[in-house]
Amino acid sequence: MNNTKNIATIMTIFGVIIFLLLCNPIAMVGVGERGVKVTLGKVSPESYTEGIHLITPFISHIKTMDVKTQKDTMQTPVYTKDIQQAVISYVINYNLQPENAHKMYREVGTDYREKILLPVVEGTLKDVIGKWNAQDLVANREKATREILSKLQTHLDRNYINITDFQMVAIDYSDVFERAIEAKVTAEQDALKAKNKTVQIEEEAKQQIITAEAEAKSMAIRANALSKNKALVEYEAVQKWNGILPQYMMGDSIPFINLNNRR
């Protein structure tokens, strides 16, 4: 009789345990997550932090939302100000604001990336890139990147998303346009080389003119001095004499005898 009662008690306790386990009154929120408690379809006014939380079985449950930093690498086709099509490759880092996880779940759900993030990013890219001409965009990529990041942070902060980084990895234009850019750059470089060569030639010509003018001025001064000074003329003749006496003189000139030929 007692054995039968004990067995019944044990079975009852065991049944209660099984019932409680089946009811699952405990919910776990993992690392890097926030919990959103839903009771009879109503979302709680706060986000639950990491750890164990009690819920009412069959009435409440907790939905977890990932709040860790996410990294996406994506591409978006855009048009520049001068109507050149480009494909922008970029990397974006973002995370759901932990304190607003319950608001995101209530207003959007768990697929906020597709519903909010991607449309905002694509719209911002098209807006900013559309302000630049294609060639200027390449030279000002960092400036455009900073503007995109600032606009994304402002816009998405209102939608419970933090943007921690945005990098424009590449700008790909059509092959035809890229060849045209290369040809233009080559032409500009050739023109610059030609201009530099012209400047060099002009400078060399100026130097030659200056040198010639200086020489002409020097010769004029010397000629003027010689015409006014007979002694200077004789001095110049002596300076130019090579030391060899003429062997014979014509006319009334005083003869010179070359003593070197005497034996």
TAJO-V805463 format. One record per residue. N is the residue number from 1. RES is the residue in one small letter. PHI is phi in degrees with one decimal (999 if undefined). OMEGA is omega in whole degrees, -180 to 180 (* if undefined). Layout:
N | RES | PHI | OMEGA
N | RES | PHI | OMEGA
//
This chain:
1 | m | 999 | 178
2 | n | -63.5 | 179
3 | n | -62.4 | 179
4 | t | -65.3 | 179
5 | k | -65.9 | -180
6 | n | -63.1 | 179
7 | i | -63.2 | 180
8 | a | -64.8 | 179
9 | t | -63.8 | 180
10 | i | -62.3 | -180
11 | m | -64.0 | 179
12 | t | -64.7 | 179
13 | i | -61.0 | 180
14 | f | -61.6 | 179
15 | g | -66.4 | 178
16 | v | -62.6 | 180
17 | i | -61.0 | 179
18 | i | -60.9 | -180
19 | f | -63.5 | -180
20 | l | -64.3 | 178
21 | l | -65.1 | 178
22 | l | -66.5 | 179
23 | c | -72.1 | 177
24 | n | 52.1 | -179
25 | p | -80.0 | -177
26 | i | -116.8 | 177
27 | a | -124.0 | -178
28 | m | -114.0 | 174
29 | v | -109.8 | -174
30 | g | -81.3 | 179
31 | v | -65.5 | -180
32 | g | 75.9 | 180
33 | e | -128.5 | 169
34 | r | -130.5 | -179
35 | g | -99.9 | 176
36 | v | -118.7 | -178
37 | k | -85.5 | 179
38 | v | -118.1 | -179
39 | t | -119.0 | -178
40 | l | 50.8 | 177
41 | g | 85.3 | -179
42 | k | -101.3 | -179
43 | v | -82.5 | -180
44 | s | -65.3 | -178
45 | p | -83.0 | 180
46 | e | -151.0 | 177
47 | s | -99.6 | -178
48 | y | -91.4 | -178
49 | t | -79.7 | -179
50 | e | -62.2 | 177
51 | g | 130.4 | -178
52 | i | -96.6 | 180
53 | h | -135.7 | 179
54 | l | -87.7 | 177
55 | i | -133.3 | 177
56 | t | -90.5 | -178
57 | p | -56.7 | 177
58 | f | 69.5 | -178
59 | i | -112.4 | -177
60 | s | -120.9 | 170
61 | h | -150.3 | -180
62 | i | -114.1 | 176
63 | k | -100.2 | -179
64 | t | -91.4 | 179
65 | m | -125.1 | 180
66 | d | -75.1 | 179
67 | v | -115.3 | 177
68 | k | -72.1 | 179
69 | t | -66.4 | 179
70 | q | -107.0 | 178
71 | k | -124.1 | 180
72 | d | -119.9 | 172
73 | t | -110.6 | -172
74 | m | -137.9 | 176
75 | q | -132.9 | 179
76 | t | -137.1 | 175
77 | p | -77.8 | -178
78 | v | -141.0 | 174
79 | y | -123.1 | 178
80 | t | -83.9 | -178
81 | k | -61.5 | 180
82 | d | -93.2 | 172
83 | i | 60.5 | 172
84 | q | -103.2 | 180
85 | q | -79.7 | 179
86 | a | -142.1 | 174
87 | v | -113.5 | -178
88 | i | -95.3 | 174
89 | s | -99.5 | -175
90 | y | -149.0 | 176
91 | v | -122.7 | -180
92 | i | -131.2 | 176
93 | n | -110.2 | -177
94 | y | -152.5 | 173
95 | n | -154.8 | 175
96 | l | -71.4 | 179
97 | q | -64.6 | -175
98 | p | -56.1 | -176
99 | e | -73.1 | -178
100 | n | -117.5 | -180
101 | a | -60.3 | -178
102 | h | -67.1 | 178
103 | k | -68.5 | 178
104 | m | -61.5 | -179
105 | y | -65.1 | -178
106 | r | -69.8 | -174
107 | e | -89.9 | -174
108 | v | -124.2 | -174
109 | g | 110.6 | -178
110 | t | -89.2 | -178
111 | d | -94.9 | -178
112 | y | -68.1 | 179
113 | r | -60.1 | -178
114 | e | -74.0 | -175
115 | k | -83.9 | -174
116 | i | -120.1 | -171
117 | l | -58.0 | -175
118 | l | -62.0 | 178
119 | p | -60.8 | 180
120 | v | -67.2 | 180
121 | v | -61.8 | -179
122 | e | -63.3 | 179
123 | g | -64.8 | 179
124 | t | -66.6 | 178
125 | l | -59.5 | -179
126 | k | -63.4 | -180
127 | d | -67.7 | -177
128 | v | -73.0 | -179
129 | i | -63.1 | -180
130 | g | -66.3 | 179
131 | k | -89.3 | -174
132 | w | -112.2 | 166
133 | n | -72.1 | -173
134 | a | -57.0 | -177
135 | q | -70.0 | 179
136 | d | -66.7 | -179
137 | l | -61.9 | 179
138 | v | -61.2 | -178
139 | a | -75.3 | -176
140 | n | -119.5 | -177
141 | r | -60.9 | -179
142 | e | -64.3 | 179
143 | k | -64.1 | 178
144 | a | -64.0 | 179
145 | t | -62.5 | 180
146 | r | -63.1 | 179
147 | e | -65.9 | 178
148 | i | -62.1 | -180
149 | l | -59.9 | -180
150 | s | -61.8 | -180
151 | k | -66.4 | 179
152 | l | -63.5 | -179
153 | q | -62.3 | -180
154 | t | -65.5 | -176
155 | h | -70.4 | -173
156 | l | -79.1 | 176
157 | d | -61.2 | 178
158 | r | -71.3 | -180
159 | n | -108.9 | 172
160 | y | 68.6 | 179
161 | i | -123.4 | 174
162 | n | -92.1 | 173
163 | i | -104.7 | -177
164 | t | -93.8 | 179
165 | d | -163.2 | 175
166 | f | -145.2 | 179
167 | q | -131.4 | 174
168 | m | -85.5 | -173
169 | v | -78.6 | -176
170 | a | -154.7 | 174
171 | i | -123.8 | -177
172 | d | -109.1 | 175
173 | y | -96.7 | 177
174 | s | -67.3 | 180
175 | d | -60.4 | -179
176 | v | -62.5 | -179
177 | f | -66.8 | -180
178 | e | -63.3 | 177
179 | r | -65.8 | 179
180 | a | -64.4 | 178
181 | i | -63.7 | 179
182 | e | -61.2 | 179
183 | a | -64.8 | 180
184 | k | -65.4 | 179
185 | v | -62.2 | 179
186 | t | -62.1 | 179
187 | a | -62.9 | 179
188 | e | -64.5 | 179
189 | q | -65.5 | 178
190 | d | -63.7 | 179
191 | a | -64.0 | 179
192 | l | -65.9 | 178
193 | k | -62.1 | 180
194 | a | -63.0 | 179
195 | k | -63.7 | 179
196 | n | -62.8 | 179
197 | k | -65.4 | 179
198 | t | -62.5 | 178
199 | v | -61.3 | 180
200 | q | -63.0 | 180
201 | i | -63.0 | 179
202 | e | -61.8 | 180
203 | e | -66.5 | 178
204 | e | -62.9 | 178
205 | a | -63.5 | 178
206 | k | -61.2 | 180
207 | q | -64.1 | 179
208 | q | -64.3 | 178
209 | i | -63.1 | 180
210 | i | -61.3 | 180
211 | t | -63.8 | -180
212 | a | -63.1 | 179
213 | e | -62.7 | 179
214 | a | -64.6 | 179
215 | e | -65.9 | 179
216 | a | -62.8 | 179
217 | k | -63.8 | 179
218 | s | -63.8 | 180
219 | m | -65.8 | 179
220 | a | -64.2 | 179
221 | i | -62.6 | -179
222 | r | -65.3 | -180
223 | a | -63.0 | 179
224 | n | -63.3 | 180
225 | a | -66.2 | -180
226 | l | -65.4 | -179
227 | s | -67.6 | -177
228 | k | -102.2 | -173
229 | n | -138.4 | -179
230 | k | -64.5 | 180
231 | a | -61.4 | 179
232 | l | -67.6 | 178
233 | v | -64.1 | 179
234 | e | -64.2 | 179
235 | y | -63.7 | 179
236 | e | -64.6 | 179
237 | a | -65.2 | 178
238 | v | -62.5 | -180
239 | q | -63.0 | -179
240 | k | -88.5 | -177
241 | w | -66.1 | -178
242 | n | -91.7 | 177
243 | g | 90.2 | -179
244 | i | -102.9 | 179
245 | l | -82.2 | 175
246 | p | -70.8 | -178
247 | q | -79.9 | -179
248 | y | -139.3 | 177
249 | m | -122.2 | -179
250 | m | -100.1 | 175
251 | g | 76.6 | -176
252 | d | -89.0 | -178
253 | s | -68.1 | 178
254 | i | -74.6 | -177
255 | p | -74.1 | 174
256 | f | -112.7 | 179
257 | i | -108.4 | 179
258 | n | -80.0 | -177
259 | l | -69.7 | -178
260 | n | -70.8 | -178
261 | n | -90.6 | 179
262 | r | -74.7 | -178
263 | r | -93.8 | *
//
